[in-house]
Amino acid sequence: MARSHRVKSLSPHIYSLNSKRICIYFSSPQEWPKCHFCDYKKVLEIVEGWIEKCVSNGCKLLIGAFSIRANQQGELNSNCITKPIEDLKSRGFKLHLVYLRKDSARHISQANDLISQCSCPRREITSDKNGERRQAAELLKIVMEVDP
């Protein structure tokens, strides 16, 4: 029997909201072990594992994080953001991008440009050191607008 090449994902956090089960992954695929800078094929494998866990847990909504990073030459890991979006859209998934904008981050203008080019509905939440509760409330509001 052939062994699956899919990455075994860390366990999602599963919540119920208005009788709907939601899977949330708090770490981005780019932060996972064995995922090198802008290895979008590995990112796609991890996302596939997320989807399988979501389905097997009866979840109707999946929320996952993605990190925008730059290498030493200042190049962003663009393909690790755009390729999963393209792949999931081509498979018929309904996507909504929520950009947690960190104005103090290095390469912020490049990151803003990258997000503005993504071909799915997008919203933005500003990030600051002490704003976790506000950010969570804003994300919940977006989730309820997108999928009440």
PyRosetta script that sets phi, psi and omega in degrees:
from pyrosetta import init, pose_from_sequence

init()
pose = pose_from_sequence("MARSHRVKSLSPHIYSLNSKRICIYFSSPQEWPKCHFCDYKKVLEIVEGWIEKCVSNGCKLLIGAFSIRANQQGELNSNCITKPIEDLKSRGFKLHLVYLRKDSARHISQANDLISQCSCPRREITSDKNGERRQAAELLKIVMEVDP")
pose.set_psi(1, 130.8)
pose.set_omega(1, -179.0)
pose.set_phi(2, -72.0)
pose.set_psi(2, 139.0)
pose.set_omega(2, 179.8)
pose.set_phi(3, -85.4)
pose.set_psi(3, 137.5)
pose.set_omega(3, 179.2)
pose.set_phi(4, -66.5)
pose.set_psi(4, 140.2)
pose.set_omega(4, 177.2)
pose.set_phi(5, -91.9)
pose.set_psi(5, 0.3)
pose.set_omega(5, -179.6)
pose.set_phi(6, -67.7)
pose.set_psi(6, 143.7)
pose.set_omega(6, 178.4)
pose.set_phi(7, -73.8)
pose.set_psi(7, 132.5)
pose.set_omega(7, 174.6)
pose.set_phi(8, -74.4)
pose.set_psi(8, 118.6)
pose.set_omega(8, -174.6)
pose.set_phi(9, -83.8)
pose.set_psi(9, 154.3)
pose.set_omega(9, 171.6)
pose.set_phi(10, -65.9)
pose.set_psi(10, 157.0)
pose.set_omega(10, -176.9)
pose.set_phi(11, -67.2)
pose.set_psi(11, 138.4)
pose.set_omega(11, 176.4)
pose.set_phi(12, -78.7)
pose.set_psi(12, 161.2)
pose.set_omega(12, 168.8)
pose.set_phi(13, -90.6)
pose.set_psi(13, 128.4)
pose.set_omega(13, -176.1)
pose.set_phi(14, -114.3)
pose.set_psi(14, 129.0)
pose.set_omega(14, -178.4)
pose.set_phi(15, -127.5)
pose.set_psi(15, 158.8)
pose.set_omega(15, 171.6)
pose.set_phi(16, -113.3)
pose.set_psi(16, 133.0)
pose.set_omega(16, 179.8)
pose.set_phi(17, -138.5)
pose.set_psi(17, 116.0)
pose.set_omega(17, -177.9)
pose.set_phi(18, 51.6)
pose.set_psi(18, 48.5)
pose.set_omega(18, 179.3)
pose.set_phi(19, 61.1)
pose.set_psi(19, 22.7)
pose.set_omega(19, 178.0)
pose.set_phi(20, -118.0)
pose.set_psi(20, 131.3)
pose.set_omega(20, 178.7)
pose.set_phi(21, -86.3)
pose.set_psi(21, 135.5)
pose.set_omega(21, -177.4)
pose.set_phi(22, -127.5)
pose.set_psi(22, 130.7)
pose.set_omega(22, 173.6)
pose.set_phi(23, -98.7)
pose.set_psi(23, 131.3)
pose.set_omega(23, 177.3)
pose.set_phi(24, -127.1)
pose.set_psi(24, 128.3)
pose.set_omega(24, 172.8)
pose.set_phi(25, -107.7)
pose.set_psi(25, 120.3)
pose.set_omega(25, -175.2)
pose.set_phi(26, -87.8)
pose.set_psi(26, -19.1)
pose.set_omega(26, 178.2)
pose.set_phi(27, -106.0)
pose.set_psi(27, 144.4)
pose.set_omega(27, -178.4)
pose.set_phi(28, -80.6)
pose.set_psi(28, 154.5)
pose.set_omega(28, 178.7)
pose.set_phi(29, -58.2)
pose.set_psi(29, -32.6)
pose.set_omega(29, -178.2)
pose.set_phi(30, -66.1)
pose.set_psi(30, -18.8)
pose.set_omega(30, -179.1)
pose.set_phi(31, -92.5)
pose.set_psi(31, -6.0)
pose.set_omega(31, -175.8)
pose.set_phi(32, -77.9)
pose.set_psi(32, 153.3)
pose.set_omega(32, 177.9)
pose.set_phi(33, -57.1)
pose.set_psi(33, 147.0)
pose.set_omega(33, 177.5)
pose.set_phi(34, 66.5)
pose.set_psi(34, 16.1)
pose.set_omega(34, 175.1)
pose.set_phi(35, -110.4)
pose.set_psi(35, 100.6)
pose.set_omega(35, -177.2)
pose.set_phi(36, -78.6)
pose.set_psi(36, 168.8)
pose.set_omega(36, -176.6)
pose.set_phi(37, -52.1)
pose.set_psi(37, 124.0)
pose.set_omega(37, 176.0)
pose.set_phi(38, 53.6)
pose.set_psi(38, 40.8)
pose.set_omega(38, 174.9)
pose.set_phi(39, -89.8)
pose.set_psi(39, 77.4)
pose.set_omega(39, -172.6)
pose.set_phi(40, -65.8)
pose.set_psi(40, -24.9)
pose.set_omega(40, 176.7)
pose.set_phi(41, -66.5)
pose.set_psi(41, -39.9)
pose.set_omega(41, 177.0)
pose.set_phi(42, -67.2)
pose.set_psi(42, -39.4)
pose.set_omega(42, 177.5)
pose.set_phi(43, -59.7)
pose.set_psi(43, -43.9)
pose.set_omega(43, 178.6)
pose.set_phi(44, -62.2)
pose.set_psi(44, -38.1)
pose.set_omega(44, 176.7)
pose.set_phi(45, -62.5)
pose.set_psi(45, -43.3)
pose.set_omega(45, -179.9)
pose.set_phi(46, -64.5)
pose.set_psi(46, -43.9)
pose.set_omega(46, 179.2)
pose.set_phi(47, -62.1)
pose.set_psi(47, -39.1)
pose.set_omega(47, 177.0)
pose.set_phi(48, -60.5)
pose.set_psi(48, -40.3)
pose.set_omega(48, 175.8)
pose.set_phi(49, -63.3)
pose.set_psi(49, -38.8)
pose.set_omega(49, 176.3)
pose.set_phi(50, -59.2)
pose.set_psi(50, -46.1)
pose.set_omega(50, -177.8)
pose.set_phi(51, -62.8)
pose.set_psi(51, -44.1)
pose.set_omega(51, 179.0)
pose.set_phi(52, -60.0)
pose.set_psi(52, -44.4)
pose.set_omega(52, 178.3)
pose.set_phi(53, -63.2)
pose.set_psi(53, -41.9)
pose.set_omega(53, -179.4)
pose.set_phi(54, -59.6)
pose.set_psi(54, -49.9)
pose.set_omega(54, -179.5)
pose.set_phi(55, -63.7)
pose.set_psi(55, -45.4)
pose.set_omega(55, -177.4)
pose.set_phi(56, -66.4)
pose.set_psi(56, -21.9)
pose.set_omega(56, 177.4)
pose.set_phi(57, -96.2)
pose.set_psi(57, 7.7)
pose.set_omega(57, 177.5)
pose.set_phi(58, 69.7)
pose.set_psi(58, 24.5)
pose.set_omega(58, -179.6)
pose.set_phi(59, -84.7)
pose.set_psi(59, 141.5)
pose.set_omega(59, 178.7)
pose.set_phi(60, -100.9)
pose.set_psi(60, -8.8)
pose.set_omega(60, -177.1)
pose.set_phi(61, -139.9)
pose.set_psi(61, 135.7)
pose.set_omega(61, 178.7)
pose.set_phi(62, -122.5)
pose.set_psi(62, 128.3)
pose.set_omega(62, 176.4)
pose.set_phi(63, -118.8)
pose.set_psi(63, 124.1)
pose.set_omega(63, -179.4)
pose.set_phi(64, -132.8)
pose.set_psi(64, 148.2)
pose.set_omega(64, 179.6)
pose.set_phi(65, -93.9)
pose.set_psi(65, 148.6)
pose.set_omega(65, 172.6)
pose.set_phi(66, -135.7)
pose.set_psi(66, 135.3)
pose.set_omega(66, -179.2)
pose.set_phi(67, -101.0)
pose.set_psi(67, 134.5)
pose.set_omega(67, 172.6)
pose.set_phi(68, -96.5)
pose.set_psi(68, 119.5)
pose.set_omega(68, -177.4)
pose.set_phi(69, -130.5)
pose.set_psi(69, 162.0)
pose.set_omega(69, 175.8)
pose.set_phi(70, -122.2)
pose.set_psi(70, 147.5)
pose.set_omega(70, 175.1)
pose.set_phi(71, -85.6)
pose.set_psi(71, -174.2)
pose.set_omega(71, -176.6)
pose.set_phi(72, -64.8)
pose.set_psi(72, -24.4)
pose.set_omega(72, 178.5)
pose.set_phi(73, -85.8)
pose.set_psi(73, -1.6)
pose.set_omega(73, 179.3)
pose.set_phi(74, 86.5)
pose.set_psi(74, 9.5)
pose.set_omega(74, 178.5)
pose.set_phi(75, -83.1)
pose.set_psi(75, 133.7)
pose.set_omega(75, 178.2)
pose.set_phi(76, -79.2)
pose.set_psi(76, 157.6)
pose.set_omega(76, 175.8)
pose.set_phi(77, -82.3)
pose.set_psi(77, 53.4)
pose.set_omega(77, -173.6)
pose.set_phi(78, -53.9)
pose.set_psi(78, -45.8)
pose.set_omega(78, -177.8)
pose.set_phi(79, -62.2)
pose.set_psi(79, -26.8)
pose.set_omega(79, 179.3)
pose.set_phi(80, -73.4)
pose.set_psi(80, -12.8)
pose.set_omega(80, 175.5)
pose.set_phi(81, -100.9)
pose.set_psi(81, -51.5)
pose.set_omega(81, -172.7)
pose.set_phi(82, -73.8)
pose.set_psi(82, -40.2)
pose.set_omega(82, -177.3)
pose.set_phi(83, -64.0)
pose.set_psi(83, -45.6)
pose.set_omega(83, 176.6)
pose.set_phi(84, -61.5)
pose.set_psi(84, -37.4)
pose.set_omega(84, 177.8)
pose.set_phi(85, -62.1)
pose.set_psi(85, -48.2)
pose.set_omega(85, 179.4)
pose.set_phi(86, -60.7)
pose.set_psi(86, -44.7)
pose.set_omega(86, -178.8)
pose.set_phi(87, -61.5)
pose.set_psi(87, -49.8)
pose.set_omega(87, -177.7)
pose.set_phi(88, -66.3)
pose.set_psi(88, -39.3)
pose.set_omega(88, 176.6)
pose.set_phi(89, -62.2)
pose.set_psi(89, -41.3)
pose.set_omega(89, -179.0)
pose.set_phi(90, -65.7)
pose.set_psi(90, -22.9)
pose.set_omega(90, 179.4)
pose.set_phi(91, -93.2)
pose.set_psi(91, 4.8)
pose.set_omega(91, 174.1)
pose.set_phi(92, 89.4)
pose.set_psi(92, 9.2)
pose.set_omega(92, 178.3)
pose.set_phi(93, -74.2)
pose.set_psi(93, 143.7)
pose.set_omega(93, 176.3)
pose.set_phi(94, -88.2)
pose.set_psi(94, 115.5)
pose.set_omega(94, -175.1)
pose.set_phi(95, -113.2)
pose.set_psi(95, 145.2)
pose.set_omega(95, 171.8)
pose.set_phi(96, -138.8)
pose.set_psi(96, 124.9)
pose.set_omega(96, -178.1)
pose.set_phi(97, -97.3)
pose.set_psi(97, 127.4)
pose.set_omega(97, 173.8)
pose.set_phi(98, -116.5)
pose.set_psi(98, 115.9)
pose.set_omega(98, -176.2)
pose.set_phi(99, -95.6)
pose.set_psi(99, 116.0)
pose.set_omega(99, 175.5)
pose.set_phi(100, -88.2)
pose.set_psi(100, 93.5)
pose.set_omega(100, -173.3)
pose.set_phi(101, -81.5)
pose.set_psi(101, 124.6)
pose.set_omega(101, -179.3)
pose.set_phi(102, -111.6)
pose.set_psi(102, 97.2)
pose.set_omega(102, -174.1)
pose.set_phi(103, -61.9)
pose.set_psi(103, -22.6)
pose.set_omega(103, -179.6)
pose.set_phi(104, -84.8)
pose.set_psi(104, -4.4)
pose.set_omega(104, -175.9)
pose.set_phi(105, -71.0)
pose.set_psi(105, 148.2)
pose.set_omega(105, 172.2)
pose.set_phi(106, -67.3)
pose.set_psi(106, 150.3)
pose.set_omega(106, 177.3)
pose.set_phi(107, 62.8)
pose.set_psi(107, 30.3)
pose.set_omega(107, -176.1)
pose.set_phi(108, -62.6)
pose.set_psi(108, -39.5)
pose.set_omega(108, -178.4)
pose.set_phi(109, -66.6)
pose.set_psi(109, -37.6)
pose.set_omega(109, 176.3)
pose.set_phi(110, -64.5)
pose.set_psi(110, -42.1)
pose.set_omega(110, 179.7)
pose.set_phi(111, -64.3)
pose.set_psi(111, -43.1)
pose.set_omega(111, 178.1)
pose.set_phi(112, -60.5)
pose.set_psi(112, -42.6)
pose.set_omega(112, 178.1)
pose.set_phi(113, -62.7)
pose.set_psi(113, -42.8)
pose.set_omega(113, 179.5)
pose.set_phi(114, -60.1)
pose.set_psi(114, -48.0)
pose.set_omega(114, -178.9)
pose.set_phi(115, -63.5)
pose.set_psi(115, -38.5)
pose.set_omega(115, -179.0)
pose.set_phi(116, -65.6)
pose.set_psi(116, -20.3)
pose.set_omega(116, 180.0)
pose.set_phi(117, -89.4)
pose.set_psi(117, -9.8)
pose.set_omega(117, -178.1)
pose.set_phi(118, -67.6)
pose.set_psi(118, 136.2)
pose.set_omega(118, -172.2)
pose.set_phi(119, -95.8)
pose.set_psi(119, 52.7)
pose.set_omega(119, 173.9)
pose.set_phi(120, -148.8)
pose.set_psi(120, 161.8)
pose.set_omega(120, 178.1)
pose.set_phi(121, -56.3)
pose.set_psi(121, 138.0)
pose.set_omega(121, -177.9)
pose.set_phi(122, -139.5)
pose.set_psi(122, 150.4)
pose.set_omega(122, 175.8)
pose.set_phi(123, -132.2)
pose.set_psi(123, 168.7)
pose.set_omega(123, -176.6)
pose.set_phi(124, -134.0)
pose.set_psi(124, 138.3)
pose.set_omega(124, 173.2)
pose.set_phi(125, -125.3)
pose.set_psi(125, 127.2)
pose.set_omega(125, 178.2)
pose.set_phi(126, -76.5)
pose.set_psi(126, 148.6)
pose.set_omega(126, -176.9)
pose.set_phi(127, -113.5)
pose.set_psi(127, 142.4)
pose.set_omega(127, 172.4)
pose.set_phi(128, -149.8)
pose.set_psi(128, 170.0)
pose.set_omega(128, -174.1)
pose.set_phi(129, -58.6)
pose.set_psi(129, -41.4)
pose.set_omega(129, -172.0)
pose.set_phi(130, -111.2)
pose.set_psi(130, 21.4)
pose.set_omega(130, -173.1)
pose.set_phi(131, -102.3)
pose.set_psi(131, 22.2)
pose.set_omega(131, -175.0)
pose.set_phi(132, -58.7)
pose.set_psi(132, -43.8)
pose.set_omega(132, -178.9)
pose.set_phi(133, -65.1)
pose.set_psi(133, -42.6)
pose.set_omega(133, 178.6)
pose.set_phi(134, -63.2)
pose.set_psi(134, -44.1)
pose.set_omega(134, -179.8)
pose.set_phi(135, -62.3)
pose.set_psi(135, -43.4)
pose.set_omega(135, 178.8)
pose.set_phi(136, -62.4)
pose.set_psi(136, -41.7)
pose.set_omega(136, 178.7)
pose.set_phi(137, -64.5)
pose.set_psi(137, -41.0)
pose.set_omega(137, 178.4)
pose.set_phi(138, -66.0)
pose.set_psi(138, -40.4)
pose.set_omega(138, 177.8)
pose.set_phi(139, -64.1)
pose.set_psi(139, -44.0)
pose.set_omega(139, 178.1)
pose.set_phi(140, -59.3)
pose.set_psi(140, -42.5)
pose.set_omega(140, 178.7)
pose.set_phi(141, -60.7)
pose.set_psi(141, -44.0)
pose.set_omega(141, 178.8)
pose.set_phi(142, -63.9)
pose.set_psi(142, -44.2)
pose.set_omega(142, 178.8)
pose.set_phi(143, -57.2)
pose.set_psi(143, -44.6)
pose.set_omega(143, -178.0)
pose.set_phi(144, -68.8)
pose.set_psi(144, -32.3)
pose.set_omega(144, 176.6)
pose.set_phi(145, -70.7)
pose.set_psi(145, -39.8)
pose.set_omega(145, -176.0)
pose.set_phi(146, -75.3)
pose.set_psi(146, -40.8)
pose.set_omega(146, -174.4)
pose.set_phi(147, -143.3)
pose.set_psi(147, 74.2)
pose.set_omega(147, -175.1)
pose.set_phi(148, -65.1)
pose.dump_pdb("model.pdb")
